[in-house]
Amino acid sequence: MKLVRFGAPGEEKPGLLDSQGQIRDLSGLVPDISGKNLSAKSLDRIRQTDPNSLPLAPSGQRLGACVGQVRNFIAIGLNYADHAAETGAAIPAEPIVFNKAPSCIVGPNDNVVIPRGSQKTDWEVELAIVIGERASYIGANEAMDFVAGYCVCNDVSEREFQIERGGTWTKGKGCPTFGPLGPWLVTKDEIPDPQNLAMWLDVNGERMQNGSTKTMIFNVAQIVSYVSHFMILEPGDVITTGTPPGVGMAMKPQRFLKDGDVVALGIEGLGEQRQSVVGFKGHATDIGKSWKGH
């Protein structure tokens, strides 16, 4: 299944993409694509419903992030061997784990806002895992039982904040609008091998990233298991799993996003995103006005 959330920011409704690519309103079945609604039992209930029995969503609806009410947005760094090589970093012995602020999550086609004072805002196409069942201290051999599905994530990153300002990576990863998710949450039954998915990202129509999940150092099952040994994973948590080569930071000379740029990205079987990049205007409280998107 391909699950979506549609409507204005903060007012999204749950939806299902039918075989004709139309959005069907799931509000009569579940209140949101979030939390316990992502359990295997809940997903089976949706799966058994005839999409033609569900009302069509109004045409032209904005797509929100495909997962709502995310409590924990976790990220894995330097998880592609070819990306580690382009940055000159050693292959990590264990997954590098950090957090992105849940408040950075936006829709797949909403604007990306360059933070105040930023000179080094960068792009990263990533495969994101959506958790469906509560997980703690689980083994890699059972990890897939706790996964609801997958989606595309643009792990937007401010490199100066991340690397040059001291402390942890989190400072450069959780700025408002730095977590576009979607367009869809694709349930795991539709993606039999998450370790063989082509992925790409363009800036202003120029191909920057062209990779595959084949080059991940730690695979999906290993990541879910590993993270569950350091925190409890709850249904609706999101883990974004690293990026292939082609980020702006690794270019010579380096290249970063600027006001007016357009970023397009996608992963095989998971759909595509498209974001306009806008400069920071006004105070932090005004950001919501900037990222309402299309």
C-alpha positions in Angstrom: 0.0 0.0 0.0 0.9 3.6 -0.5 -0.3 5.8 2.4 -0.4 9.6 2.3 -1.5 12.6 4.3 -3.1 15.4 2.5 -4.3 18.9 3.3 -3.1 22.2 4.8 -0.2 22.1 7.3 -1.4 20.9 10.7 -4.8 19.8 9.2 -3.7 16.8 7.2 -6.0 13.8 6.7 -5.0 10.2 6.1 -5.2 8.8 2.6 -4.5 5.8 0.4 -3.2 5.9 -3.1 -5.4 3.7 -5.3 -4.4 1.8 -8.4 -5.2 4.8 -10.6 -3.0 7.1 -8.6 -6.0 8.9 -6.9 -6.0 9.7 -3.2 -8.8 8.0 -1.2 -9.8 9.5 2.1 -9.1 7.1 5.0 -10.5 9.3 7.7 -13.4 6.9 8.3 -10.9 4.1 9.2 -8.0 5.8 11.0 -7.5 9.3 12.4 -4.0 9.7 11.0 -1.1 7.8 9.4 0.7 7.8 12.7 1.6 5.9 15.9 -0.5 2.8 16.6 -2.3 3.2 13.3 0.9 1.8 11.7 0.7 -1.5 13.5 0.4 -4.7 11.5 -3.1 -5.1 12.7 -4.1 -1.6 11.7 -2.4 -1.9 8.3 -4.2 -5.2 7.6 -7.5 -3.5 8.3 -6.7 -0.8 5.7 -5.5 -3.4 3.3 -8.7 -5.4 3.5 -10.8 -2.3 2.6 -11.9 -1.8 -1.0 -10.3 1.5 -2.1 -13.4 2.1 -4.3 -15.5 2.2 -1.2 -13.5 5.2 0.1 -14.3 8.8 -0.9 -11.9 10.5 -3.2 -9.9 13.4 -1.8 -10.5 16.8 -3.4 -8.2 17.3 -6.4 -5.1 19.5 -6.1 -4.5 18.7 -2.4 -1.1 19.5 -0.8 0.7 16.4 0.3 1.9 16.6 3.9 4.6 14.4 5.4 3.5 10.8 5.0 3.9 10.1 8.7 2.2 12.3 11.3 2.9 13.1 15.0 6.5 11.7 14.7 7.9 11.5 18.2 11.4 10.4 17.4 13.3 11.3 14.2 16.5 9.4 14.1 19.3 9.5 11.5 22.3 7.4 10.6 25.5 9.1 9.4 28.1 8.0 6.9 26.2 4.8 6.1 27.2 4.5 2.4 30.7 3.3 1.7 30.9 5.5 -1.4 29.7 8.5 0.5 32.2 7.9 3.3 34.9 7.7 0.6 34.0 11.0 -1.0 34.2 12.8 2.3 37.5 11.1 3.3 35.9 9.5 6.4 36.8 6.1 7.7 34.1 3.4 7.4 32.4 3.5 10.8 32.7 0.3 13.0 29.2 0.9 14.3 26.3 3.1 13.1 26.7 6.8 13.7 23.4 7.8 15.3 22.0 11.3 15.8 18.6 13.0 16.0 16.8 15.3 13.7 14.2 17.5 15.4 10.6 16.2 14.7 9.7 19.9 14.2 11.8 19.9 11.0 9.4 17.5 9.3 7.5 18.9 6.3 5.7 17.7 3.2 7.6 16.3 0.2 6.9 19.4 -1.9 7.0 22.1 0.7 9.6 24.8 0.6 13.0 24.3 2.2 14.0 27.4 4.1 17.7 28.3 4.4 18.3 29.1 8.1 19.2 32.5 9.3 23.0 33.0 8.9 23.4 29.8 6.8 26.1 29.7 4.1 26.3 25.9 3.8 22.8 24.3 3.4 23.2 20.9 1.7 21.1 18.1 0.3 20.9 14.4 1.0 18.5 11.9 -0.6 17.9 9.0 1.9 15.8 5.9 2.5 13.7 6.4 5.7 12.3 3.5 7.7 9.0 3.9 9.5 8.5 1.8 12.6 5.2 0.0 13.1 5.6 -1.9 16.4 7.3 -1.1 19.7 10.8 -2.3 19.7 13.4 -2.7 22.4 16.6 -4.9 22.4 15.6 -6.8 19.2 17.8 -8.8 17.0 18.6 -8.1 13.4 16.9 -11.5 12.5 13.6 -10.2 13.8 13.9 -6.5 13.1 11.7 -6.5 9.9 8.7 -7.6 12.0 8.9 -4.1 13.6 9.0 -2.1 10.3 5.8 -0.6 8.8 7.3 0.6 5.6 9.6 3.1 3.9 9.6 6.6 2.4 11.9 9.2 0.8 13.6 11.7 3.0 15.7 14.7 2.1 18.1 15.0 5.1 18.7 18.7 4.5 21.9 19.7 6.4 23.6 22.9 7.4 27.3 21.9 7.2 28.8 24.8 9.2 26.3 24.2 12.0 26.9 20.5 11.8 30.7 20.3 11.6 32.3 23.7 12.4 30.3 24.9 15.5 31.3 22.2 17.9 29.1 19.6 19.7 27.0 17.1 17.9 25.7 16.9 14.4 22.1 17.6 15.6 22.6 21.4 15.3 22.9 21.2 11.5 20.2 18.6 11.0 17.0 19.8 12.7 16.4 23.4 11.4 12.8 24.1 10.3 11.9 22.4 7.0 15.0 20.2 7.1 13.0 16.9 7.0 10.8 16.5 4.0 9.1 13.0 4.1 7.1 11.3 1.4 5.3 11.5 -1.0 4.0 8.2 0.3 4.7 5.7 3.1 5.1 2.5 1.1 4.3 -0.6 3.3 7.2 -3.1 3.5 5.3 -5.8 1.5 5.7 -3.7 -1.6 9.5 -3.3 -1.1 10.8 -6.9 -0.8 14.5 -5.9 -1.0 15.2 -2.4 0.5 18.9 -3.0 -0.1 18.5 -2.8 -3.9 16.8 0.6 -4.6 18.1 3.2 -7.0 18.1 6.7 -5.7 18.8 10.2 -7.2 18.8 13.9 -6.5 18.9 16.9 -8.8 19.5 20.6 -8.1 18.1 22.9 -10.8 17.8 19.9 -13.2 21.5 18.9 -12.7 22.1 15.3 -11.4 24.0 15.5 -8.1 23.4 12.2 -6.5 22.9 8.9 -8.4 23.3 5.9 -6.1 21.8 2.8 -4.6 20.9 1.3 -1.3 23.2 -1.5 -2.3 26.2 0.5 -0.9 24.8 0.9 2.6 27.3 -0.2 5.2 24.6 -1.2 7.8 21.4 -2.5 6.3 17.8 -1.8 7.3 17.5 -4.8 9.7 20.9 -4.0 11.3 20.0 -0.4 11.8 16.6 -1.1 13.4 18.1 -3.7 15.7 21.1 -1.4 16.7 19.0 1.6 17.5 16.6 -0.5 19.6 19.5 -1.2 22.0 19.9 2.4 22.8 16.3 3.6 22.9 12.8 2.3 22.7 11.4 2.6 19.2 7.7 3.5 19.1 5.2 3.1 16.2 5.5 6.1 14.0 9.2 6.7 14.7 11.3 7.5 11.6 14.9 6.4 11.0 16.6 7.9 8.0 19.5 5.8 6.9 22.2 7.8 5.2 23.0 9.1 1.7 25.0 8.0 -1.3 27.7 10.2 -2.8 27.1 13.6 -4.5 26.5 16.0 -1.6 27.5 19.6 -2.0 30.0 19.5 0.9 32.1 16.9 -1.0 32.3 18.8 -4.3 35.4 20.7 -5.3 34.7 23.5 -5.1 31.9 23.0 -2.6 28.4 23.8 -3.7 25.5 24.7 -1.4 21.8 25.6 -1.8 20.7 29.2 -2.4 17.5 31.1 -2.6 15.7 30.2 -5.8 17.2 26.7 -6.2 14.9 23.7 -6.9 15.7 20.3 -5.5 14.1 17.1 -6.9 14.8 13.7 -5.6 13.4 10.1 -5.5 13.9 6.5 -4.7 12.8 3.5 -6.8 9.3 2.4 -5.7 9.0 5.2 -3.2 8.1 8.2 -5.3 9.6 11.6 -5.8 9.9 15.0 -4.0 10.4 18.5 -5.3 11.3 21.5 -3.1 11.8 25.2 -3.8 14.6 26.7 -1.7 13.8 30.0 -0.1 15.9 32.4 2.0 15.2 33.0 5.6 12.9 36.0 6.1 11.9 37.6 9.4 11.9 35.8 12.7 11.8 32.1 13.6 8.1 32.5 14.3 7.5 33.5 10.7 9.0 30.3 9.2 5.6 28.5 9.1 4.5 31.1 6.6 7.4 30.1 4.3 7.1 26.4 4.2 3.4 26.0 3.4 4.6 25.0 0.0 2.5 24.5 -3.1 
